[in-house]
Amino acid sequence: MTDTTGLAAVPPPRADAPRVAGTHPARGAVGDCLGEAGEFGEFVRAALPGLLRYGHALAGNPHDAADLVQSVLEKVGVRWHTLSRKADDPIAYIRKAMANAHVSRWRRTRKESLVAEPPDGDPATPVYAVENEPLWRALRALPTRQRAVIVLRYYDGLSEAEIAATLGVSQGTVKSQASKAMASLRLRLGQAGS
């Protein structure tokens, strides 16, 4: 058989041909991949709003949050079949990956560049409603891991054990990071209020 382009067309499978386990007679292994992609797509549609909120709390602005979520979902999407079978809670796995990716990005870009004169502010830069609120500024000033613990505890409502599992640290580390973060927030908000 040939099609109009001159390339050999794939003949349809015979009805009595043996079927390989996990393949569809008409679609084959490609159909399995499409099924996994559809399953991942459904997962992303359901989880995306929460992941974007979590990313916003970690990164401090919606643009970096979207980049963070996208980069993590790209990496997770490739391994979705394995992850969905092995992970008890894919959301926790993705949150941990987001926290780790954020810390890694922060470490790469935290280099200071000193200048003689401060740059002029760009008046066209939009200001978000929460950007100048004291709590949001104090939260952004926290070190990355402390911010992640506070966001997971008070924003997502996770327990210390769940936070420890999400971030891959001990519960003692979660307690100490939360304690330091709360002390810093109290100090900053006390100064802002006076």
Backbone hydrogen bonds in HBPLUS format (Angstrom, degrees):
<---DONOR---> <-ACCEPTOR-->    atom                        ^
c    i                          cat <-CA-CA->   ^        H-A-AA   ^      H-
h    n   atom  resd res      DA  || num        DHA   H-A  angle D-A-AA Bond
n    s   type  num  typ     dist DA aas  dist angle  dist       angle   num
A0009-ALA N   A0001-MET O   3.28 MM   8  5.71 159.0  2.33 122.1 128.1     1
A0003-ASP N   A0007-LEU O   3.29 MM   4  6.10 164.8  2.32 162.4 164.6     2
A0006-GLY N   A0003-ASP O   3.11 MM   3  5.58 163.0  2.14 114.6 120.0     3
A0017-ALA N   A0014-ARG O   3.22 MM   3  5.19 164.7  2.25 103.9 108.2     4
A0023-THR N   A0020-VAL O   3.15 MM   3  5.79 144.4  2.29 146.1 142.4     5
A0028-GLY N   A0024-HIS O   2.64 MM   4  4.66 152.9  1.71 131.7 140.1     6
A0031-GLY N   A0028-GLY O   3.11 MM   3  5.57 131.8  2.35 107.1 118.1     7
A0032-ASP N   A0029-ALA O   3.07 MM   3  5.12 123.3  2.40  96.1 110.2     8
A0033-CYS N   A0029-ALA O   3.18 MM   4  6.59 155.9  2.24 149.8 155.4     9
A0034-LEU N   A0030-VAL O   2.94 MM   4  6.25 156.0  2.00 150.5 157.5    10
A0035-GLY N   A0031-GLY O   2.92 MM   4  6.15 149.0  2.02 142.7 151.0    11
A0036-GLU N   A0032-ASP O   2.99 MM   4  6.33 155.5  2.06 149.5 155.6    12
A0037-ALA N   A0033-CYS O   2.86 MM   4  6.11 156.4  1.92 149.5 156.5    13
A0038-GLY N   A0034-LEU O   2.90 MM   4  6.08 152.0  1.98 144.1 151.6    14
A0039-GLU N   A0035-GLY O   2.96 MM   4  6.20 152.5  2.03 143.4 151.1    15
A0040-PHE N   A0036-GLU O   2.85 MM   4  6.10 158.7  1.90 150.0 155.8    16
A0041-GLY N   A0037-ALA O   2.80 MM   4  5.98 153.2  1.88 143.8 152.0    17
A0042-GLU N   A0038-GLY O   2.95 MM   4  6.20 154.0  2.02 146.1 152.1    18
A0043-PHE N   A0039-GLU O   3.02 MM   4  6.29 157.5  2.07 145.2 151.6    19
A0044-VAL N   A0040-PHE O   2.87 MM   4  6.14 161.7  1.91 153.6 158.1    20
A0045-ARG N   A0041-GLY O   2.94 MM   4  6.16 163.0  1.97 149.1 153.7    21
A0046-ALA N   A0042-GLU O   3.08 MM   4  6.30 154.5  2.15 147.4 153.7    22
A0047-ALA N   A0043-PHE O   2.89 MM   4  6.05 157.9  1.94 153.4 160.0    23
A0048-LEU N   A0044-VAL O   2.80 MM   4  5.36 144.9  1.92 153.4 156.6    24
A0051-LEU N   A0047-ALA O   3.03 MM   4  6.18 159.5  2.07 157.9 164.3    25
A0052-LEU N   A0048-LEU O   2.86 MM   4  6.01 157.4  1.92 159.3 164.3    26
A0053-ARG N   A0049-PRO O   3.05 MM   4  6.30 155.6  2.11 145.5 151.9    27
A0054-TYR N   A0050-GLY O   2.96 MM   4  6.16 161.4  2.00 147.2 152.5    28
A0055-GLY N   A0051-LEU O   2.82 MM   4  5.97 158.1  1.86 145.1 151.7    29
A0056-HIS N   A0052-LEU O   2.84 MM   4  6.00 149.7  1.93 143.6 151.8    30
A0057-ALA N   A0053-ARG O   3.00 MM   4  6.29 156.0  2.06 147.6 153.6    31
A0058-LEU N   A0054-TYR O   2.96 MM   4  6.26 148.8  2.06 145.7 154.8    32
A0059-ALA N   A0055-GLY O   2.76 MM   4  5.83 176.1  1.76 157.2 158.6    33
A0060-GLY N   A0056-HIS O   2.82 MM   4  5.34 150.2  1.91 135.9 144.4    34
A0065-ALA N   A0061-ASN O   3.10 MM   4  6.21 151.3  2.19 147.2 156.1    35
A0066-ALA N   A0062-PRO O   2.99 MM   4  6.11 154.5  2.05 139.1 144.4    36
A0067-ASP N   A0063-HIS O   3.09 MM   4  6.40 159.2  2.13 147.7 153.2    37
A0068-LEU N   A0064-ASP O   2.87 MM   4  6.04 157.4  1.92 147.1 153.5    38
A0069-VAL N   A0065-ALA O   2.91 MM   4  6.13 168.1  1.92 155.9 158.4    39
A0070-GLN N   A0066-ALA O   2.93 MM   4  6.02 164.5  1.95 147.7 152.6    40
A0071-SER N   A0067-ASP O   2.94 MM   4  6.09 166.2  1.96 150.9 154.5    41
A0072-VAL N   A0068-LEU O   3.10 MM   4  6.26 161.0  2.14 150.0 154.9    42
A0073-LEU N   A0069-VAL O   2.88 MM   4  6.02 165.3  1.90 155.1 159.7    43
A0074-GLU N   A0070-GLN O   2.91 MM   4  6.05 149.4  2.01 148.9 156.8    44
A0075-LYS N   A0071-SER O   3.33 MM   4  6.53 156.6  2.38 138.9 143.8    45
A0076-VAL N   A0072-VAL O   2.90 MM   4  6.14 159.1  1.94 152.7 159.3    46
A0077-GLY N   A0073-LEU O   2.77 MM   4  5.69 154.2  1.83 143.0 150.0    47
A0079-ARG N   A0076-VAL O   3.01 MM   3  5.33 128.5  2.29 104.6 117.9    48
A0080-TRP N   A0077-GLY O   3.42 MM   3  4.90 168.8  2.43  98.9  99.5    49
A0083-LEU N   A0079-ARG O   2.92 MM   4  6.04 171.4  1.93 163.5 166.2    50
A0084-SER N   A0080-TRP O   2.75 MM   4  5.72 168.0  1.76 155.5 158.3    51
A0086-LYS N   A0082-THR O   3.02 MM   4  6.16 155.1  2.08 152.2 159.1    52
A0087-ALA N   A0083-LEU O   2.84 MM   4  5.42 164.0  1.86 148.1 153.6    53
A0093-TYR N   A0089-ASP O   3.22 MM   4  6.58 157.5  2.27 151.3 158.0    54
A0094-ILE N   A0090-PRO O   2.89 MM   4  6.14 157.3  1.94 150.3 156.1    55
A0095-ARG N   A0091-ILE O   2.83 MM   4  6.08 157.4  1.88 152.6 159.1    56
A0096-LYS N   A0092-ALA O   2.97 MM   4  6.16 159.5  2.02 146.6 151.9    57
A0097-ALA N   A0093-TYR O   2.95 MM   4  6.21 158.6  2.00 145.6 152.0    58
A0098-MET N   A0094-ILE O   2.81 MM   4  6.03 151.4  1.89 147.2 155.3    59
A0099-ALA N   A0095-ARG O   2.88 MM   4  6.15 161.0  1.91 151.6 156.2    60
A0100-ASN N   A0096-LYS O   2.89 MM   4  6.12 164.7  1.91 154.4 158.6    61
A0101-ALA N   A0097-ALA O   2.84 MM   4  5.95 159.0  1.88 145.7 152.1    62
A0102-HIS N   A0098-MET O   2.84 MM   4  5.99 156.1  1.90 148.4 155.2    63
A0103-VAL N   A0099-ALA O   2.98 MM   4  6.20 160.4  2.02 148.2 153.2    64
A0104-SER N   A0100-ASN O   2.91 MM   4  6.12 162.1  1.94 150.1 155.4    65
A0105-ARG N   A0101-ALA O   2.87 MM   4  6.05 161.2  1.90 148.7 153.8    66
A0106-TRP N   A0102-HIS O   2.87 MM   4  6.01 158.1  1.92 147.5 154.1    67
A0107-ARG N   A0103-VAL O   2.91 MM   4  6.15 156.0  1.97 149.3 155.5    68
A0108-ARG N   A0104-SER O   3.04 MM   4  6.29 152.0  2.12 145.8 153.1    69
A0109-THR N   A0105-ARG O   3.04 MM   4  6.22 149.2  2.14 148.1 155.9    70
A0110-ARG N   A0106-TRP O   3.01 MM   4  5.73 112.4  2.48 145.7 157.0    71
A0125-THR N   A0122-ASP O   3.18 MM   3  5.70 167.7  2.20 116.5 120.3    72
A0131-GLU N   A0128-TYR O   3.07 MM   3  5.27 151.6  2.15 109.4 118.3    73
A0133-GLU N   A0130-VAL O   3.25 MM   3  5.36 162.8  2.28 108.6 113.8    74
A0137-ARG N   A0133-GLU O   3.01 MM   4  6.26 163.3  2.04 160.9 166.1    75
A0138-ALA N   A0134-PRO O   2.87 MM   4  6.01 159.3  1.91 149.3 155.4    76
A0139-LEU N   A0135-LEU O   2.85 MM   4  6.04 153.7  1.92 147.0 154.5    77
A0140-ARG N   A0136-TRP O   2.93 MM   4  6.14 157.9  1.98 147.6 153.3    78
A0141-ALA N   A0137-ARG O   3.06 MM   4  6.24 136.6  2.26 139.3 150.5    79
A0142-LEU N   A0139-LEU O   3.22 MM   3  5.48 155.4  2.28 105.4 112.7    80
A0147-ARG N   A0143-PRO O   2.91 MM   4  6.14 161.8  1.95 161.2 167.3    81
A0148-ALA N   A0144-THR O   2.93 MM   4  6.19 155.7  1.99 150.0 156.8    82
A0149-VAL N   A0145-ARG O   2.99 MM   4  6.27 157.9  2.04 149.6 154.8    83
A0150-ILE N   A0146-GLN O   2.99 MM   4  6.24 165.0  2.01 153.3 157.0    84
A0151-VAL N   A0147-ARG O   2.87 MM   4  6.03 164.1  1.90 153.7 158.4    85
A0152-LEU N   A0148-ALA O   2.92 MM   4  6.03 166.4  1.94 149.4 153.6    86
A0153-ARG N   A0149-VAL O   2.91 MM   4  5.99 153.6  1.98 146.4 154.1    87
A0154-TYR N   A0150-ILE O   2.87 MM   4  5.83 167.8  1.89 153.6 156.4    88
A0155-TYR N   A0151-VAL O   2.87 MM   4  4.89 140.2  2.03 124.9 136.4    89
A0156-ASP N   A0151-VAL O   3.03 MM   5  6.52 145.9  2.15 154.4 163.2    90
A0158-LEU N   A0152-LEU O   2.99 MM   6  5.79 171.8  2.00 155.5 153.1    91
A0163-ILE N   A0159-SER O   2.90 MM   4  6.16 156.0  1.96 152.1 159.1    92
A0164-ALA N   A0160-GLU O   2.89 MM   4  6.06 160.9  1.93 148.0 153.4    93
A0165-ALA N   A0161-ALA O   2.98 MM   4  6.21 156.0  2.04 144.3 150.7    94
A0166-THR N   A0162-GLU O   2.86 MM   4  6.02 154.7  1.92 144.2 151.8    95
A0167-LEU N   A0163-ILE O   2.87 MM   4  6.05 165.5  1.89 158.5 161.0    96
A0168-GLY N   A0164-ALA O   2.81 MM   4  5.59 123.2  2.13 135.8 149.8    97
A0169-VAL N   A0164-ALA O   3.02 MM   5  4.92 146.0  2.14 135.5 142.8    98
A0174-VAL N   A0170-SER O   3.15 MM   4  6.54 154.5  2.22 144.6 151.5    99
A0175-LYS N   A0171-GLN O   2.90 MM   4  6.21 159.8  1.94 150.6 155.5   100
A0176-SER N   A0172-GLY O   2.92 MM   4  6.16 164.9  1.94 150.7 154.6   101
A0177-GLN N   A0173-THR O   2.85 MM   4  5.96 164.0  1.88 151.8 156.6   102
A0178-ALA N   A0174-VAL O   2.89 MM   4  5.99 159.2  1.93 148.7 154.9   103
A0179-SER N   A0175-LYS O   2.90 MM   4  6.06 157.6  1.95 147.4 153.9   104
A0180-LYS N   A0176-SER O   2.94 MM   4  6.14 165.6  1.96 150.6 154.1   105
A0181-ALA N   A0177-GLN O   2.89 MM   4  6.00 157.5  1.94 144.9 152.0   106
A0182-MET N   A0178-ALA O   2.87 MM   4  6.02 163.0  1.90 150.4 154.8   107
A0183-ALA N   A0179-SER O   3.01 MM   4  6.19 159.0  2.05 147.8 153.6   108
A0184-SER N   A0180-LYS O   2.96 MM   4  6.15 158.3  2.00 146.6 152.8   109
A0185-LEU N   A0181-ALA O   2.83 MM   4  6.07 158.8  1.87 151.7 158.0   110
A0186-ARG N   A0182-MET O   2.86 MM   4  6.04 163.5  1.89 149.9 154.4   111
A0187-LEU N   A0183-ALA O   3.00 MM   4  6.16 159.8  2.04 145.8 151.4   112
A0188-ARG N   A0184-SER O   2.90 MM   4  6.10 168.5  1.91 153.8 156.8   113
A0189-LEU N   A0185-LEU O   2.80 MM   4  5.86 165.6  1.82 154.1 158.7   114
A0190-GLY N   A0186-ARG O   2.80 MM   4  5.79 144.0  1.93 139.7 149.9   115
A0191-GLN N   A0187-LEU O   3.01 MM   4  6.22 151.2  2.10 144.6 151.7   116
A0192-ALA N   A0188-ARG O   2.91 MM   4  6.14 148.5  2.01 141.2 150.6   117
A0193-GLY N   A0189-LEU O   2.97 MM   4  6.03 141.7  2.12 136.4 145.5   118
